[in-house]
Protein backbone atom coordinates (compact mmCIF):
# COMPACT_ATOMS: atom_id res chain seq x y z
CA UNK A 1 0.00 0.00 0.00
CA UNK A 2 2.85 2.38 0.84
CA UNK A 3 4.46 1.61 -2.53
CA UNK A 4 1.22 2.39 -4.40
CA UNK A 5 0.78 5.68 -2.50
CA UNK A 6 4.39 6.64 -3.22
CA UNK A 7 3.95 5.94 -6.96
CA UNK A 8 0.76 8.03 -7.08
CA UNK A 9 2.43 10.83 -5.13
CA UNK A 10 5.45 10.91 -7.45
CA UNK A 11 3.15 10.95 -10.47
CA UNK A 12 1.21 13.92 -9.07
CA UNK A 13 4.42 15.82 -8.31
CA UNK A 14 5.74 15.24 -11.82
CA UNK A 15 2.63 16.94 -13.25
CA UNK A 16 2.96 20.11 -11.17
CA UNK A 17 3.36 23.28 -13.22
CA UNK A 18 6.35 24.92 -11.56
CA UNK A 19 6.13 28.03 -13.77
CA UNK A 20 3.01 29.43 -12.11
CA UNK A 21 3.19 27.77 -8.73
CA UNK A 22 5.79 28.66 -6.11
CA UNK A 23 4.80 25.70 -3.92
CA UNK A 24 5.35 23.34 -6.86
CA UNK A 25 8.95 24.52 -7.22
CA UNK A 26 9.68 23.31 -3.68
CA UNK A 27 7.86 20.04 -4.22
CA UNK A 28 10.01 19.17 -7.25
CA UNK A 29 12.84 18.43 -4.82
CA UNK A 30 10.85 15.33 -3.86
CA UNK A 31 11.07 13.74 -7.31
CA UNK A 32 12.99 10.46 -7.00
CA UNK A 33 16.76 10.66 -6.75
CA UNK A 34 18.95 7.77 -7.91
CA UNK A 35 18.79 5.87 -4.62
CA UNK A 36 14.98 6.09 -4.44
CA UNK A 37 14.71 4.94 -8.07
CA UNK A 38 16.87 1.93 -7.19
CA UNK A 39 14.68 1.17 -4.17
CA UNK A 40 11.53 1.31 -6.30
CA UNK A 41 13.01 -1.11 -8.83
CA UNK A 42 14.25 -3.48 -6.12
CA UNK A 43 10.77 -3.52 -4.61
CA UNK A 44 9.24 -4.54 -7.97
CA UNK A 45 11.86 -7.24 -8.52
CA UNK A 46 11.30 -8.63 -5.03
CA UNK A 47 7.50 -8.47 -4.88
CA UNK A 48 6.48 -9.03 -8.50
CA UNK A 49 9.09 -11.04 -10.37
CA UNK A 50 11.00 -13.17 -7.89
CA UNK A 51 9.28 -16.52 -7.61
CA UNK A 52 8.16 -17.42 -4.13
CA UNK A 53 9.77 -20.47 -2.57
CA UNK A 54 8.07 -23.54 -3.92
CA UNK A 55 5.37 -24.66 -1.60
CA UNK A 56 4.74 -28.28 -0.79
CA UNK A 57 2.05 -30.02 -2.82
CA UNK A 58 -0.29 -30.03 0.16
CA UNK A 59 0.05 -26.28 0.67
CA UNK A 60 -0.35 -25.73 -3.06
CA UNK A 61 -3.56 -27.75 -3.11
CA UNK A 62 -4.83 -26.01 0.01
CA UNK A 63 -4.28 -22.59 -1.47
CA UNK A 64 -7.56 -21.34 -2.82
CA UNK A 65 -7.75 -20.46 -6.53
CA UNK A 66 -9.27 -17.08 -5.70
CA UNK A 67 -6.34 -16.42 -3.36
CA UNK A 68 -3.91 -17.01 -6.24
CA UNK A 69 -5.91 -14.62 -8.42
CA UNK A 70 -5.83 -11.99 -5.67
CA UNK A 71 -2.04 -12.32 -5.43
CA UNK A 72 -1.70 -11.95 -9.19
CA UNK A 73 -3.99 -8.91 -9.21
CA UNK A 74 -1.88 -7.26 -6.50
CA UNK A 75 1.32 -7.94 -8.43
CA UNK A 76 -0.20 -6.55 -11.63
CA UNK A 77 -1.28 -3.40 -9.78
CA UNK A 78 2.23 -2.89 -8.38
CA UNK A 79 3.86 -3.40 -11.77
CA UNK A 80 1.38 -1.10 -13.53
CA UNK A 81 1.99 1.65 -10.95
CA UNK A 82 5.76 1.40 -11.46
CA UNK A 83 5.49 1.27 -15.26
CA UNK A 84 3.45 4.49 -15.17
CA UNK A 85 6.46 6.19 -13.57
CA UNK A 86 8.60 5.02 -16.51
CA UNK A 87 6.05 6.11 -19.13
CA UNK A 88 5.68 9.61 -17.60
CA UNK A 89 9.46 10.07 -17.22
CA UNK A 90 9.33 10.16 -13.42
CA UNK A 91 12.09 7.52 -13.33
CA UNK A 92 14.78 6.95 -15.96
CA UNK A 93 13.58 5.09 -19.05
CA UNK A 94 16.59 2.76 -18.76
CA UNK A 95 14.85 1.25 -15.70
CA UNK A 96 12.49 -0.41 -18.18
CA UNK A 97 15.37 -2.67 -19.28
CA UNK A 98 15.04 -4.56 -15.99
CA UNK A 99 11.30 -4.99 -16.58
CA UNK A 100 11.68 -6.12 -20.20
CA UNK A 101 13.92 -9.01 -19.11
CA UNK A 102 10.83 -10.76 -17.78
CA UNK A 103 8.69 -10.22 -20.91
CA UNK A 104 8.84 -13.80 -22.22
CA UNK A 105 9.12 -15.56 -18.87
CA UNK A 106 6.07 -13.84 -17.35
CA UNK A 107 4.14 -13.23 -20.57
CA UNK A 108 0.90 -14.85 -19.41
CA UNK A 109 0.74 -12.81 -16.20
CA UNK A 110 2.33 -9.47 -17.12
CA UNK A 111 2.93 -9.49 -20.90
CA UNK A 112 0.19 -6.95 -21.65
CA UNK A 113 1.53 -4.44 -19.09
CA UNK A 114 5.13 -4.78 -20.30
CA UNK A 115 4.11 -4.52 -23.97
CA UNK A 116 2.03 -1.40 -23.27
CA UNK A 117 4.99 0.16 -21.43
CA UNK A 118 7.20 -0.56 -24.44
CA UNK A 119 4.62 0.96 -26.78
CA UNK A 120 4.14 4.13 -24.70
CA UNK A 121 7.87 4.75 -24.18
CA UNK A 122 8.43 4.29 -27.93
CA UNK A 123 5.77 6.90 -28.60
CA UNK A 124 7.52 9.29 -26.18
CA UNK A 125 11.04 8.82 -27.55
CA UNK A 126 11.63 6.10 -30.13
CA UNK A 127 15.44 6.29 -30.06
CA UNK A 128 15.71 6.19 -26.27
CA UNK A 129 13.16 3.37 -26.22
CA UNK A 130 15.22 1.35 -28.71
CA UNK A 131 18.37 1.99 -26.64
CA UNK A 132 16.53 0.52 -23.66
CA UNK A 133 15.79 -2.66 -25.64
CA UNK A 134 19.43 -3.10 -26.63
CA UNK A 135 20.55 -2.33 -23.07
CA UNK A 136 18.25 -5.08 -21.80
CA UNK A 137 19.74 -7.62 -24.24
CA UNK A 138 23.32 -6.52 -23.47
CA UNK A 139 22.76 -6.97 -19.74
CA UNK A 140 21.27 -10.42 -20.27
CA UNK A 141 24.17 -11.37 -22.54
CA UNK A 142 26.75 -10.27 -19.97
CA UNK A 143 24.98 -12.26 -17.26
CA UNK A 144 24.92 -15.27 -19.60
CA UNK A 145 28.64 -14.88 -20.45
CA UNK A 146 29.61 -14.62 -16.78
CA UNK A 147 27.79 -17.86 -16.02
CA UNK A 148 29.60 -19.76 -18.78
CA UNK A 149 32.87 -21.64 -18.53
CA UNK A 150 35.26 -19.32 -20.40
CA UNK A 151 37.32 -22.24 -21.71
CA UNK A 152 34.37 -23.88 -23.46
CA UNK A 153 33.10 -20.72 -25.18
CA UNK A 154 29.48 -19.69 -25.62
CA UNK A 155 26.89 -22.44 -25.37
CA UNK A 156 24.34 -21.55 -28.07
CA UNK A 157 22.02 -24.37 -26.99
CA UNK A 158 21.77 -23.24 -23.37
CA UNK A 159 18.41 -22.10 -22.04
CA UNK A 160 19.65 -18.58 -21.27
CA UNK A 161 20.97 -18.04 -24.83
CA UNK A 162 17.79 -19.47 -26.37
CA UNK A 163 15.70 -17.20 -24.14
CA UNK A 164 17.73 -14.17 -25.23
CA UNK A 165 17.11 -14.95 -28.89
CA UNK A 166 13.40 -15.41 -28.22
CA UNK A 167 13.25 -12.10 -26.32
CA UNK A 168 15.02 -10.32 -29.20
CA UNK A 169 12.54 -11.91 -31.63
CA UNK A 170 9.60 -10.66 -29.55
CA UNK A 171 11.15 -7.17 -29.37
CA UNK A 172 11.54 -7.22 -33.16
CA UNK A 173 7.87 -8.09 -33.63
CA UNK A 174 6.81 -4.98 -31.68
CA UNK A 175 8.15 -2.79 -34.51
CA UNK A 176 5.40 -4.02 -36.85
CA UNK A 177 5.73 -4.02 -40.65
CA UNK A 178 6.28 -0.31 -41.29
CA UNK A 179 10.03 -0.37 -41.90
CA UNK A 180 10.20 3.34 -42.70
CA UNK A 181 8.56 4.29 -39.40
CA UNK A 182 10.98 2.17 -37.38
CA UNK A 183 14.03 2.83 -39.59
CA UNK A 184 16.05 4.97 -37.15
CA UNK A 185 15.36 2.70 -34.19
CA UNK A 186 16.25 -0.53 -35.99
CA UNK A 187 19.42 0.94 -37.53
CA UNK A 188 20.50 2.23 -34.12
CA UNK A 189 19.90 -1.20 -32.53
CA UNK A 190 22.23 -2.77 -35.13
CA UNK A 191 24.87 -0.05 -34.71
CA UNK A 192 24.90 -0.34 -30.91
CA UNK A 193 24.75 -4.14 -31.11
CA UNK A 194 27.67 -4.39 -33.53
CA UNK A 195 29.79 -2.04 -31.41
CA UNK A 196 29.02 -4.15 -28.34
CA UNK A 197 29.81 -7.38 -30.22
CA UNK A 198 33.29 -6.13 -31.16
CA UNK A 199 34.22 -4.68 -27.78
CA UNK A 200 37.64 -5.93 -26.74
CA UNK A 201 38.63 -6.73 -30.34
CA UNK A 202 41.53 -4.25 -30.48
CA UNK A 203 45.01 -5.41 -29.68
CA UNK A 204 44.34 -9.12 -30.00
CA UNK A 205 46.18 -9.41 -33.37
CA UNK A 206 43.43 -11.68 -34.65
CA UNK A 207 44.56 -14.49 -32.38
CA UNK A 208 41.26 -14.75 -30.51
CA UNK A 209 37.69 -13.71 -31.14
CA UNK A 210 36.11 -10.68 -29.46
CA UNK A 211 34.41 -11.98 -26.28
CA UNK A 212 30.97 -10.62 -27.23
CA UNK A 213 31.01 -11.71 -30.88
CA UNK A 214 28.10 -14.13 -30.51
CA UNK A 215 25.89 -11.14 -29.61
CA UNK A 216 25.55 -10.72 -33.38
CA UNK A 217 23.27 -13.78 -33.32
CA UNK A 218 20.95 -11.92 -30.95
CA UNK A 219 20.96 -8.76 -33.11
CA UNK A 220 20.22 -10.79 -36.25
CA UNK A 221 16.66 -11.22 -34.94
CA UNK A 222 16.07 -7.57 -35.90
CA UNK A 223 17.73 -7.78 -39.32
CA UNK A 224 14.55 -8.48 -41.27
CA UNK A 225 13.36 -5.01 -40.19
CA UNK A 226 16.33 -3.24 -41.82
CA UNK A 227 15.81 -1.29 -45.03
CA UNK A 228 18.10 -2.29 -47.92
CA UNK A 229 20.11 1.01 -47.92
CA UNK A 230 20.79 0.54 -44.18
CA UNK A 231 22.04 -3.04 -44.50
CA UNK A 232 25.25 -1.89 -46.15
N, C-alpha and C positions, 0 to 999 in steps of 0.2 A: 504493500500500500504506500509506503514511504517513497519507494522508487517511482511509482506511478505519479504521485503528487509532485515529486521533483521534476519529472519529465514535463508535466503540464506547466509547471512554474517556469521552467527554462524556456519553454515554447512561448509563453506569454511575454516574458522579458525580451525575447528576440524580436517580437513584433511591436515593441514600444517605439514611438516616433520621438527620437531624442532631439530633433530640431525645434519642436515647439513645446517641449515638456522638460522643465528643469529637473523634476524628480526622476524622469526616465534616464537622464544622463548618469545619475548616481547609481541607479539600478543596473546599468550595463556592466558595472564592475562585478556583478554576480553571475555573468555568463561563464560557462564552465572553462576553467583553466585546464592545462594538460593533465594534471593529476586527477582532477574530477572526471575528465573524459575517460581516463584509464579505468577509474573505479566503475563508471557506468558500464563500460565494455566488459570488465571482469564479472560484474553482476549478471549480465546477460549470458555470458559463457557458462557461469556456474549454475544459474537457475533455469536456463532454457535449453542449452545444448548438451551439457555434460550428462551422460546417461546415469540414472540412479543405480546404485548397487543392485545387482540382480537379486530379486526376492526369491524365496523358496517357492516351489510349485503350490504349496498349500496357501501361502500368503497371496500368491498371484490369483489363485482361484477365489479366495475369500474377498479380494478387492472388487468392489462393485463396479460394474461397467460405467455407471453414471459418474462414479468417483474419478475414473480414468478420464472421462470426457471433461469433467470440471478442471482437472489438472492441466489438460491440454489447452482448454480455453484460457486459463490463467497464463500459461506460457505464451500463447498467441498474443494476449493482451500486452504482456511485458515486451515482447519483441516488436509489436506494432508501435508501441509508445517510443521505443528506442529508435526505430527506423524513421519515425517522424522527425526526430532530432537531426538525423542525417539528411533527410530530404530538404528540411528548412535551414540547412547550413548552421545549425546550432553547435554541432560537433563536426570535426573534420570529415570530409567525404572519404578519406582513406580508411576510416574506421569500418566502412562497409566491406572492405576486403576480408575482414575477420568473419563477417556475417555470410558472405558469398561462399566461403569454404564449405559451408554446411548445406548448400543448395541441393545437391544431388542426394546426399545422405538423409536429409530430413524433408525431402520433397513432398511427401504425402501430408505431413503435418504443417510445414511452414513455407512450402514452395511458392504459394500465391503471394505471401507477404514479401518474400525476398525478391521475387520477380517484379512486383510493383515498385519496390524500392529502387531496383535497377532501372526500371523504366522512367521513374520520376527524376532520378539523379541524371540520367542521360538527357532528359528534356532540359534540365537546369544548365548543364555544362557537359556536352558530349565528349570533349577531349579529356577532361578530368575524370569523367565516368569511365572511359576506356582505360585510362591509366590505373584506375582502381582495379579493374578486371585483371590487367597484366600483373599488378602488384600482388594480387591474390594468388595467381598461378606461380609467380616467382617464389613467394613465401612457402607455398606447398612443395615446390620443387626442392628448395633448400632443405626443408624438413625431411623430405624423402632421401635426398643425397646424404644427409648426416646420419640417417638410419642404416645406410648401406655399408657393406664391407668394401672399403676403398680398393682393395686388391682385386676384387671380382668385377668391378665396374658396375654400370647401371643395370638393374634387373627390369627389363621392359615388361616382363610378365607378372610382376608383383602387383598386388592389389592397389597399393598407393599410386603407382604409375598409371595403371588402368583407370583409376578413379580421376586422376588429373586430366587424362585425355577426354574422359566422358564429361567432366566439368567444362573443359575448354569447348567441347562440341556443343554443349548446352548454351554456353555464353555466345557462341557463334550464331546459334539459331535465333537469339534475341534481336539480332540486327535485321532480321527479315530479308526480303528479296530486293529492296531498293538499294542497289550498290552505290548509286550516286549520293544518296542521302547519308550513307554510313562510310563514305570514302575516306574522309580524314581520320576517323576513329580507327578503321581497320588498318590503314597504312601505318598509323602511329603504333598500333599493337605489334605489327611486324617489325618496325624499326626498333622499338624498345626490346622486343623479344630477341632479335638478332644480336643486338648489342650485349644483352645479358648472356646469350649463348656463347659468345666469344670472349667473355671476361676471362682474364688470366691467360690469354693466348699469346701475349707478347713475351718475348725472351725465352721461349721454350725451344727455339730452333727447329720446330717441326718434329721434335722427338716424341712428344706426347700430345694427346688431344686436349683441347680446352675442357676444363672440368664440367662446364654446363652445356656442352655441345648437344646433348640429347634433348635439351629444351626445345630445339627446333621441331621435334616431333609433336610437341604440345602446340606450338604456334601454327603448325601446318593445318590444324583443325579450322583455322580462320581463313586459309588461303583461297577457298572457293568464293570468298566474299571480295577478293581483290579485283580491281579493274585491270584490264590488260596493260594500260600505260604504267600502272603502279608496280606491276610484277617485276619489270626490269629493274 
